[in-house]
Amino acid sequence: MTETITEITTGNDPFVLFDEWMAKATASEPNDPTAMALATADASGFPDVRMVLLKEASADGFVFYTNLESAKGEELAENPKAALCFHWKSLRRQIRVRGKITPVTDAEADAYFASRAKDSQIGAWASRQSRAMEGRFELEKEVAKYAARYALKKVDRPPHWSGFRLVPWHIEFWRDRPFRLHDRLVFDRDSDAAAWQTQRVFP
């Protein structure tokens, strides 16, 4: 029998289904199964999108980290709402998420920063993300400066580097089907504490 979203989902908890799909993607996707498109908008509503990596997913939301002075950091400060899109070509599946943005705690940011490779930690200090530079050598000088500063000691988390949690109010699961008659299952709620409501929608 042909498998559909309704047959593989579990109850009214979208995170159970998300975990199932992420596990399948981790097993089948050749590169970065946690990659997701992050869409933001500035205070005027002008949109922007880029790929980032998911670092945590739970009932509390979807977590990613960035330079707070980057374009996305500034846009999220101006307009703390965002959307995510996971697309796994190997599975022909997609998940879209919309919700509000909250900052992670300092403890969470410190813990994740400490888990990163030292070269990545130094890069967080060296890169003035999204801002103009004269050439690659300018970045390399900054990397060398901070590599020397932290050569023999622990790298502290920069004050301009932290994370955000997207708290979802809308999650849609999409599966490819023949003749573009795709499966789409939507989970919606109107507050953080509200129960999820589900419905299937036309492809």
trRosetta pair geometry for C-beta under 8 A, 3 or more apart (Angstrom, degrees):
i j d omega theta_ij theta_ji phi_ij phi_ji
3 7 5.6 -130 -153 76 66 131
3 8 6.0 47 179 -44 112 115
4 7 5.0 95 55 7 73 102
4 8 7.4 -166 89 1 38 90
4 175 7.7 178 -151 60 49 143
4 183 5.3 168 -157 -106 81 144
5 8 6.2 -74 -147 45 32 96
5 9 5.9 33 162 -32 73 110
5 17 8.0 41 -165 -150 91 141
5 173 5.7 146 -137 104 135 121
5 175 5.9 180 -59 4 98 125
5 183 4.4 166 -12 152 108 131
5 184 7.6 -115 4 64 157 1
5 185 4.3 -153 133 -22 146 129
5 200 7.6 153 71 -108 123 103
6 9 6.3 -52 -138 24 24 110
6 183 7.9 -130 -10 -156 77 126
6 185 7.0 165 -65 -89 62 130
6 200 7.0 -34 -62 -70 111 130
8 17 7.3 102 116 -128 88 97
8 20 7.0 -174 158 129 107 155
9 16 7.6 102 -167 91 66 106
9 17 4.9 -20 -124 -84 82 127
9 173 7.7 164 -83 47 117 159
9 185 6.5 -146 -52 153 147 168
10 13 6.6 -27 95 54 89 97
10 16 4.4 -83 64 125 119 144
10 17 6.5 -178 26 -59 80 76
10 20 7.8 131 -3 -30 114 138
11 16 6.7 69 48 28 99 153
12 187 7.5 136 -173 -126 71 109
12 195 6.9 26 125 176 143 96
12 196 4.9 173 161 75 98 106
12 197 7.8 -9 -156 -97 125 18
12 198 5.8 -140 -128 -21 85 120
13 16 4.5 74 95 -5 108 108
13 17 7.5 162 99 -2 65 82
13 59 7.7 -49 -156 -100 107 107
13 196 7.0 145 -97 25 33 144
14 17 5.6 -58 -158 43 47 109
14 18 5.9 53 145 -26 75 104
14 168 7.6 -87 78 99 143 146
14 171 4.5 112 172 78 161 146
14 173 7.5 -171 -147 -35 99 112
14 187 4.1 -113 -60 10 129 166
14 196 6.2 -177 -17 -136 99 161
15 18 5.0 -44 -138 36 40 118
15 19 6.2 46 158 -23 66 99
15 57 7.0 177 -140 150 99 97
15 58 6.8 38 -152 -171 148 29
15 59 5.3 -106 -5 -79 162 66
16 19 6.0 -53 -153 33 27 110
16 20 6.7 28 149 -18 61 105
17 20 5.5 -53 -151 34 36 114
17 21 6.3 30 155 -15 68 106
17 173 6.1 -62 138 -69 137 154
17 185 7.9 -91 177 91 171 138
18 21 5.9 -61 -148 41 30 106
18 22 6.1 29 156 -19 67 109
18 57 6.2 -123 134 155 134 141
18 95 6.6 87 -115 -138 88 162
18 171 7.4 -64 -64 -173 118 146
19 22 5.7 -54 -141 38 29 110
19 23 6.3 34 157 -22 63 105
19 57 7.4 -176 -78 101 74 120
20 23 5.9 -56 -153 33 27 111
20 24 6.7 24 152 -14 62 106
21 24 5.7 -54 -151 37 35 111
21 25 6.2 35 152 -19 68 106
21 88 7.6 -176 170 11 98 146
21 91 7.5 147 -159 132 86 165
21 93 6.1 -143 -152 136 120 151
21 95 6.6 134 101 -46 156 129
21 173 7.2 -166 -49 -133 154 115
22 25 5.5 -53 -144 38 34 112
22 26 6.2 39 155 -24 66 103
22 33 6.8 122 -159 142 68 119
22 34 7.7 41 -149 -92 111 73
22 57 7.0 171 -52 47 162 151
23 26 5.7 -50 -146 32 30 113
23 27 6.7 24 154 -14 61 107
24 27 5.9 -62 -154 39 32 109
24 28 6.1 -6 161 7 68 118
24 88 7.9 116 103 129 93 166
24 91 6.0 88 127 -100 116 143
24 93 8.0 56 92 25 129 153
25 28 6.2 -77 -136 52 28 90
25 29 4.7 13 -178 -17 76 123
25 33 4.0 142 133 -155 102 121
25 86 7.7 -63 -85 168 170 124
25 88 4.4 -110 -116 -107 112 149
25 90 7.3 132 -135 60 64 111
25 91 6.0 -80 -89 -10 75 139
25 93 7.5 -116 -73 66 106 122
26 29 6.9 -28 -89 33 17 100
26 33 4.8 -143 -84 55 52 163
28 88 7.4 79 84 173 108 123
28 90 4.4 -175 137 125 105 137
28 91 5.9 111 83 -58 143 92
29 32 7.3 -80 132 75 125 41
29 33 4.0 137 54 -87 139 91
29 88 5.3 -92 -79 -143 121 99
29 89 7.6 104 -124 44 90 71
29 90 5.0 -164 -93 20 55 131
29 91 7.4 -51 -63 -12 90 100
30 90 6.9 140 -14 -59 78 134
31 35 7.9 20 121 -12 76 134
32 35 4.0 52 139 -32 118 112
32 53 6.8 -99 -154 -107 109 101
33 88 6.7 22 -139 -107 84 113
34 53 5.1 54 110 -163 107 80
34 54 4.2 -127 -174 50 96 91
34 55 7.6 90 167 -66 144 34
35 51 5.4 -2 -171 -171 104 115
35 52 7.6 157 -149 83 59 26
35 53 6.0 -42 -94 -99 53 67
35 54 7.8 -127 -59 2 8 85
35 86 7.7 130 89 -129 54 73
36 51 7.0 149 77 -149 28 67
36 52 6.3 -30 66 66 79 72
36 53 7.4 120 19 -123 81 20
36 54 5.5 63 -4 -43 126 100
36 62 7.8 -38 58 171 171 141
36 64 7.7 -125 58 -71 117 137
36 84 4.9 2 163 -167 131 104
36 85 6.3 157 -167 71 79 39
36 86 5.0 -43 -106 -79 95 73
37 49 5.5 12 -180 -178 105 111
37 50 7.2 169 -148 91 66 18
37 51 5.8 -46 -93 -91 57 63
37 84 6.8 144 76 -160 58 49
37 85 4.3 -6 52 53 109 98
37 87 7.6 26 -6 -1 110 105
38 49 6.7 168 83 -149 44 62
38 50 6.0 -20 56 65 90 68
38 51 7.4 124 10 -131 82 15
38 52 4.8 11 -12 14 130 118
38 64 6.8 -106 -78 50 144 166
38 72 6.6 43 111 -138 129 143
38 82 6.2 -8 -170 178 86 130
38 83 7.7 151 -158 81 42 49
38 84 6.0 -15 -100 -102 61 73
39 47 6.2 -12 -170 -165 101 109
39 48 7.1 157 -153 82 55 45
39 49 4.4 -19 -98 -96 75 96
39 82 6.2 156 80 -166 58 74
39 83 4.3 -8 56 60 113 97
39 84 7.5 -157 18 -71 80 27
39 85 7.4 48 -16 -7 109 102
40 47 7.3 151 86 -153 39 59
40 48 5.3 -19 66 63 85 96
40 49 7.5 164 20 -83 62 47
40 72 5.4 140 5 -138 152 78
40 75 4.1 105 136 116 131 134
40 76 5.8 -76 -132 -63 137 75
40 79 7.0 138 -179 78 85 106
40 82 5.1 -28 -92 -111 73 100
41 44 7.9 -121 165 73 94 53
41 45 5.3 -5 170 -153 133 35
41 46 6.2 155 -156 71 81 33
41 47 4.9 -41 -94 -95 91 57
41 48 6.9 160 -93 15 38 77
41 75 6.4 167 88 -173 16 117
41 79 5.2 -52 84 90 79 156
41 81 7.5 -11 38 75 102 92
42 45 7.2 -51 69 15 63 17
42 46 5.2 0 35 52 105 90
42 48 7.4 64 -31 -10 86 117
42 74 7.6 1 -115 117 96 92
42 75 4.9 -84 -83 -121 63 88
42 78 5.4 12 -161 86 61 150
42 79 6.2 139 179 1 15 125
43 78 4.1 -96 -52 175 89 121
43 79 5.8 -177 -86 -47 44 101
45 79 7.7 135 -85 -101 44 160
48 71 6.3 -127 172 142 164 121
48 72 7.0 -148 106 -88 129 74
48 75 6.0 -135 38 -71 132 167
50 72 6.7 -104 38 -59 124 129
52 64 4.8 61 135 -166 134 147
52 66 7.0 -54 -125 -70 137 112
52 72 7.8 -159 -57 122 135 178
53 64 6.6 146 76 -130 48 100
54 57 6.0 7 175 -47 129 104
54 62 5.9 -61 -131 -167 106 100
54 63 7.2 92 -164 66 65 55
54 64 6.2 -69 -107 -77 38 93
54 86 7.8 -13 -28 -86 138 116
55 63 5.0 -70 69 102 93 96
55 64 5.8 137 6 -107 98 42
55 65 6.1 30 -13 -10 152 98
55 112 6.2 41 169 -137 149 139
55 163 7.1 -82 51 -131 142 140
56 62 7.4 166 87 -154 60 37
56 63 3.9 15 51 39 99 124
57 61 7.8 -98 -137 128 53 30
57 62 5.3 0 -106 -108 82 74
57 63 7.4 -146 -65 18 43 77
58 61 7.1 1 64 38 70 36
60 165 6.5 -33 133 -174 97 143
60 167 7.1 -61 168 -107 54 88
61 99 7.0 -148 -128 104 110 155
61 102 7.6 131 30 38 167 103
61 165 4.3 97 89 170 134 98
61 166 5.3 -177 -177 81 113 45
61 167 4.3 -72 -82 -90 133 51
61 168 6.3 159 -121 -8 76 75
62 84 6.1 -43 93 -22 161 164
62 97 6.4 86 -4 113 147 166
62 165 6.9 145 68 -158 37 60
62 166 4.6 -14 57 54 96 101
62 168 7.0 60 -5 -41 104 106
63 104 6.2 61 -139 -76 116 127
63 108 7.6 -108 -146 165 148 135
63 163 5.6 29 -174 164 96 132
63 164 7.2 173 -143 88 57 41
63 165 5.0 -24 -91 -99 78 77
63 166 7.9 -161 -72 17 31 69
64 163 6.3 179 95 -151 31 92
64 164 6.2 -11 62 57 76 84
64 166 7.9 22 10 -10 100 102
65 104 7.9 -41 -92 16 83 142
65 109 7.1 133 -121 -128 114 83
65 112 6.1 -168 -60 118 146 144
65 113 7.8 172 -158 -70 155 76
65 161 7.2 39 174 175 104 85
65 162 6.8 -125 -143 139 84 24
65 163 4.0 -51 -94 -90 74 93
65 164 7.8 162 -95 15 33 64
66 70 5.6 -92 164 34 112 137
66 72 5.8 -58 171 81 167 119
66 73 5.5 -161 112 -63 117 98
66 129 7.6 -134 -180 96 85 166
66 161 7.5 -144 112 -144 28 66
66 162 7.7 -18 60 69 57 47
66 163 7.2 110 15 -109 65 47
66 164 7.2 -12 23 2 108 104
67 70 4.2 102 76 -31 98 104
67 73 5.9 -101 104 -24 55 144
67 124 7.0 178 -81 -152 92 76
67 127 6.9 -117 -61 99 150 100
67 129 4.0 145 45 27 151 136
67 130 7.5 -164 81 3 127 101
67 158 8.0 -6 -122 86 82 136
67 160 5.9 17 -162 133 78 100
67 161 5.6 -38 -105 -98 56 76
68 73 4.0 161 -160 -166 32 141
68 74 7.9 102 160 -55 56 56
68 77 7.5 73 -174 -50 91 123
68 160 5.0 -136 45 -171 97 62
68 161 6.7 -145 -7 -83 87 21
68 162 5.8 25 -54 31 115 95
69 73 5.8 -6 2 79 13 142
69 74 6.9 34 -157 -52 36 98
69 128 7.2 -49 101 -161 130 69
69 129 6.7 133 83 56 80 88
69 130 7.5 -159 121 46 69 113
69 131 7.8 -15 134 -33 109 117
69 160 5.0 -19 -11 -167 109 128
70 73 4.5 98 49 6 74 105
70 74 7.0 -145 90 -3 38 86
70 129 4.0 -30 -90 109 102 120
70 130 4.4 124 -150 -12 66 126
71 74 6.1 -60 -149 39 27 106
71 75 6.2 25 155 -18 65 110
71 129 7.9 -111 2 132 70 93
71 130 4.3 176 -25 -134 86 150
72 75 5.5 -55 -141 40 33 111
72 76 6.1 32 159 -19 67 107
72 130 8.0 -175 5 -62 67 144
73 76 6.0 -57 -146 37 26 107
73 77 6.5 27 153 -20 62 106
73 129 8.0 92 3 85 123 125
74 77 5.6 -53 -150 34 33 112
74 78 6.4 28 153 -15 65 108
75 78 5.7 -59 -148 40 32 108
75 79 6.2 -35 173 42 69 97
76 79 7.1 -80 -125 70 24 58
76 80 5.8 58 180 -108 68 60
76 82 6.6 -18 -106 -53 99 124
76 101 5.2 -98 -160 128 107 167
76 164 5.9 -66 176 -96 160 158
77 80 7.3 16 -123 -67 16 89
80 100 6.0 38 127 -170 92 81
80 101 4.1 -130 -170 60 78 99
80 102 7.4 67 179 -71 129 41
81 98 7.6 19 177 -176 97 86
81 99 7.2 -152 -148 115 73 28
81 100 5.5 -46 -101 -110 73 55
81 101 6.3 -145 -77 -4 18 93
82 98 7.6 -163 102 -142 39 57
82 99 7.2 -16 61 65 67 61
82 101 5.4 63 1 -59 109 116
82 164 7.9 73 10 131 150 143
82 166 5.5 -93 70 -107 110 119
83 96 6.9 -5 -177 -174 106 89
83 97 6.5 162 -159 87 58 55
83 98 4.6 -19 -104 -97 89 78
84 95 7.8 -1 110 109 100 88
84 96 7.1 166 87 -155 58 44
84 97 4.2 3 52 54 102 107
84 98 7.9 -163 22 -69 66 38
84 166 6.2 166 -27 65 120 168
85 94 6.7 -11 -170 -169 90 103
85 95 7.3 166 -152 85 45 51
85 96 5.2 -7 -105 -105 79 76
85 97 7.6 -164 -70 23 39 71
86 94 6.5 165 87 -154 62 51
86 95 4.4 12 48 49 109 95
86 96 7.9 -148 28 -67 66 37
87 93 7.8 174 -149 93 45 48
87 94 4.9 -4 -105 -107 72 93
88 91 4.3 20 110 34 118 108
88 92 7.6 -57 94 2 75 17
88 93 5.1 1 55 60 105 88
88 94 7.4 -168 22 -77 67 47
89 92 7.0 24 -164 -73 36 51
92 175 6.9 69 113 -163 86 62
92 176 3.7 -59 159 18 118 133
93 173 7.6 -19 -169 -170 103 81
93 174 6.7 151 -162 86 55 63
93 175 5.4 -16 -108 -104 83 69
93 176 7.2 -106 -69 -2 46 84
94 173 7.9 153 86 -159 53 40
94 174 4.2 -11 63 62 95 115
95 171 6.8 -9 -173 -170 99 91
95 172 7.0 164 -155 83 51 52
95 173 5.6 -13 -105 -104 83 62
95 174 7.2 -170 -77 21 35 79
96 170 7.9 -23 115 123 89 96
96 171 7.3 164 86 -153 52 43
96 172 4.6 -1 55 53 97 103
96 174 7.2 41 -4 -10 98 117
97 166 6.5 102 127 124 124 136
97 168 4.9 -73 -163 -108 104 123
97 170 6.9 150 -157 89 42 65
97 171 5.2 -1 -105 -106 79 77
97 172 7.9 -158 -68 24 41 66
98 168 6.8 95 70 -142 36 77
98 169 6.4 -51 99 59 81 82
98 170 4.3 5 51 58 100 113
99 166 5.0 116 69 170 111 85
99 167 4.9 -148 159 87 132 47
99 168 4.0 -120 -47 -108 140 32
99 169 4.8 141 -108 4 81 75
99 170 6.9 -171 -60 29 75 69
100 166 7.4 158 80 -153 30 58
100 167 5.3 -16 63 56 82 101
100 169 7.2 54 -8 -19 84 115
101 164 5.2 -15 -164 -174 105 124
101 165 7.2 143 -155 74 55 45
101 166 5.8 -31 -96 -99 69 63
101 167 7.6 -179 -89 14 17 80
102 164 7.1 145 76 -161 34 71
102 165 5.2 -23 66 62 86 97
102 167 6.1 37 3 -20 111 116
103 162 6.4 14 -160 129 106 134
103 163 7.2 119 -164 86 63 53
103 164 6.0 -56 -108 -106 46 63
103 165 7.5 55 143 14 8 84
104 108 4.1 -105 167 86 116 135
104 109 5.4 139 92 -51 116 85
104 112 8.0 20 122 5 163 134
104 162 6.4 -165 54 168 96 95
104 163 4.0 14 10 79 133 103
104 164 6.7 -123 -18 -81 85 12
104 165 5.7 111 -73 -32 77 100
105 108 4.6 101 55 4 79 100
105 109 7.1 -149 94 -1 43 85
106 109 5.7 -57 -146 41 34 109
106 110 6.0 36 155 -22 68 107
106 162 7.6 -60 -106 -122 55 122
107 110 5.7 -52 -143 36 28 112
107 111 6.3 29 157 -20 62 107
108 111 5.9 -57 -148 36 28 110
108 112 6.4 19 158 -11 65 107
108 163 6.5 -91 117 51 111 131
109 112 6.1 -58 -145 41 30 104
109 113 6.0 30 158 -20 66 110
109 157 6.2 119 135 -172 99 160
109 161 7.4 154 -176 117 121 71
109 162 4.3 -42 -113 -137 150 77
109 163 5.3 -173 -94 8 88 95
110 113 5.8 -57 -143 38 27 110
110 114 6.3 29 158 -21 63 109
110 157 5.6 -121 -107 -9 62 145
111 114 5.9 -56 -150 34 27 112
111 115 6.8 25 152 -21 61 107
112 115 5.6 -58 -155 31 37 113
112 116 7.2 47 149 -35 65 95
112 163 6.6 50 45 -38 153 142
113 116 5.9 -44 -161 10 39 116
113 121 6.5 94 179 -114 86 97
113 124 7.4 -75 -137 29 107 172
113 155 8.0 -123 156 104 105 99
113 157 4.1 89 89 -95 173 109
113 161 6.8 102 -99 115 128 120
114 157 7.8 -64 -46 -53 70 105
116 120 4.4 -107 168 87 117 124
116 121 5.3 146 91 -57 115 83
116 124 7.9 79 93 -24 163 130
117 120 4.7 89 62 7 83 105
117 121 7.1 -148 96 -8 43 86
118 121 5.3 -51 -148 34 38 116
118 122 6.4 37 154 -18 68 102
118 150 7.6 -168 -168 123 106 125
118 155 6.2 144 -143 -9 77 133
119 122 5.8 -53 -150 37 32 110
119 123 6.4 38 149 -23 63 106
120 123 5.3 -49 -147 33 35 118
120 124 6.8 44 151 -27 63 96
121 124 5.8 -47 -158 22 33 114
121 125 7.4 27 147 -10 60 100
121 150 7.6 -114 112 127 115 166
121 155 4.0 117 140 96 135 153
121 157 8.0 -89 -145 -95 98 54
122 125 5.8 -56 -161 37 41 109
122 126 6.0 30 149 -17 73 115
122 143 6.2 79 136 -150 114 72
122 146 4.8 156 -157 112 88 115
122 147 5.4 41 -152 -76 154 70
122 150 6.3 -154 -92 52 98 134
122 155 6.3 -109 -64 -114 65 148
123 126 5.5 -61 -136 42 34 108
123 127 5.7 18 173 -12 73 113
123 143 6.8 0 -95 -110 63 101
124 127 6.9 -52 -125 38 19 98
124 157 7.7 -37 115 -147 149 59
124 158 5.4 -159 133 8 102 123
124 161 4.7 31 -179 -96 123 160
125 142 7.7 -164 116 162 77 100
125 146 4.4 149 95 -128 132 156
125 150 8.0 145 11 -14 158 135
125 155 7.4 -125 -24 -163 128 113
125 158 5.3 167 -92 -67 68 124
126 139 6.5 85 148 -167 111 70
126 142 3.8 134 -156 124 86 104
126 143 4.5 34 -130 -77 166 57
126 145 7.3 143 -108 54 95 93
126 146 5.1 -128 -63 18 91 136
127 139 6.7 18 -99 -138 74 106
127 142 7.3 147 -61 104 36 143
128 131 4.5 -43 128 46 106 125
128 133 7.3 140 56 -68 106 105
128 142 7.9 -136 -16 -114 89 170
133 136 7.9 92 115 -77 129 24
133 138 4.6 -166 -174 77 110 138
133 139 6.1 39 175 -47 167 90
134 137 7.7 -43 90 60 98 89
134 138 5.0 114 45 -39 90 138
135 138 5.8 120 60 -4 57 97
136 139 5.7 -56 -163 37 47 110
136 140 6.2 45 144 -21 76 107
137 140 5.3 -53 -144 38 38 114
137 141 6.3 45 155 -24 68 100
138 141 5.9 -50 -153 30 29 112
138 142 6.9 27 150 -16 60 104
139 142 5.7 -58 -155 36 36 111
139 143 6.4 37 150 -20 69 104
140 143 5.5 -50 -147 35 35 114
140 144 6.4 36 153 -19 65 104
141 144 5.7 -54 -148 37 31 111
141 145 6.4 36 152 -24 64 105
142 145 5.6 -51 -148 32 33 115
142 146 6.5 17 160 -6 65 106
143 146 6.4 -66 -149 44 27 98
143 147 6.0 31 154 -24 66 112
144 147 5.6 -54 -140 36 29 114
144 148 6.4 29 159 -18 63 105
145 148 6.1 -61 -157 35 26 107
145 149 6.5 24 149 -20 63 109
146 149 5.2 -48 -142 35 40 116
146 150 6.1 7 167 8 71 108
147 150 6.7 -74 -142 54 23 85
147 151 6.4 57 153 -74 62 82
148 151 5.6 -15 -147 -33 31 116
150 153 5.7 -102 -148 68 61 77
150 154 7.4 -67 -156 108 104 18
150 155 4.6 37 -157 -88 155 83
157 161 5.9 -133 -177 77 85 108
157 162 7.7 76 165 -82 129 68
158 161 4.3 76 63 5 98 111
167 192 5.8 -22 167 -109 137 104
168 171 5.3 39 166 -54 147 100
169 188 6.9 25 154 -156 70 62
169 189 5.6 -117 -149 69 68 73
169 190 6.8 62 -160 -108 119 23
169 191 7.7 38 -115 -50 112 9
169 192 8.0 -73 -81 -76 90 49
170 186 7.2 -22 -162 -166 84 97
170 187 7.3 157 -154 86 36 62
170 188 5.4 5 -106 -108 75 76
171 186 7.4 155 84 -156 48 51
171 187 4.5 -2 58 56 94 108
172 184 6.2 -7 -173 -167 107 94
172 185 7.1 159 -155 81 58 44
172 186 4.9 -16 -103 -103 86 76
172 187 7.5 -163 -74 24 41 67
172 201 7.9 -36 -135 28 119 129
173 183 7.8 -21 114 119 88 96
173 184 7.2 159 83 -151 53 44
173 185 4.7 -7 57 58 103 96
173 186 7.9 -158 24 -72 67 34
174 182 6.0 15 -168 156 89 132
174 183 7.0 155 -154 86 41 62
174 184 5.3 -2 -104 -103 76 79
175 182 6.3 172 82 -167 49 86
175 183 4.3 4 51 54 101 109
176 182 5.8 -53 -124 -113 30 103
177 180 7.5 58 76 170 75 7
177 181 4.9 -71 101 84 121 69
177 182 4.8 166 22 -105 94 38
177 183 5.8 101 -36 -19 126 79
177 203 7.3 -113 45 -84 115 152
178 181 6.6 -2 80 37 56 98
180 203 6.2 165 151 132 70 137
181 203 5.6 171 -154 17 32 152
182 203 4.0 131 46 -125 78 125
183 200 7.7 -61 -162 -143 72 110
183 203 7.5 -18 -39 -78 15 107
184 200 6.5 120 82 -162 66 65
184 201 4.8 -52 99 61 123 87
184 202 7.5 3 42 84 127 17
184 203 6.0 156 -11 -94 114 59
185 198 6.6 -5 -178 -166 93 106
185 199 7.8 172 -154 90 55 31
185 200 5.7 -35 -101 -99 65 71
186 198 6.7 154 83 -152 54 55
186 199 5.4 -16 61 63 102 76
186 200 7.4 156 15 -104 83 19
186 201 5.7 43 -14 -15 124 116
187 196 4.7 -16 -167 -168 104 123
187 197 7.2 142 -157 70 52 41
187 198 5.5 -22 -98 -95 66 79
188 196 7.0 126 61 -157 30 68
188 197 5.1 -32 67 63 84 95
188 198 7.8 161 20 -86 71 31
188 199 7.7 -10 10 17 112 100
189 192 8.0 101 114 -104 129 9
189 194 4.1 165 -172 86 107 109
189 195 6.6 -174 -113 89 116 26
189 196 5.2 -72 -53 -98 110 51
189 197 6.6 143 -81 9 60 81
190 194 5.4 46 50 2 65 168
191 194 4.4 106 51 -20 82 107
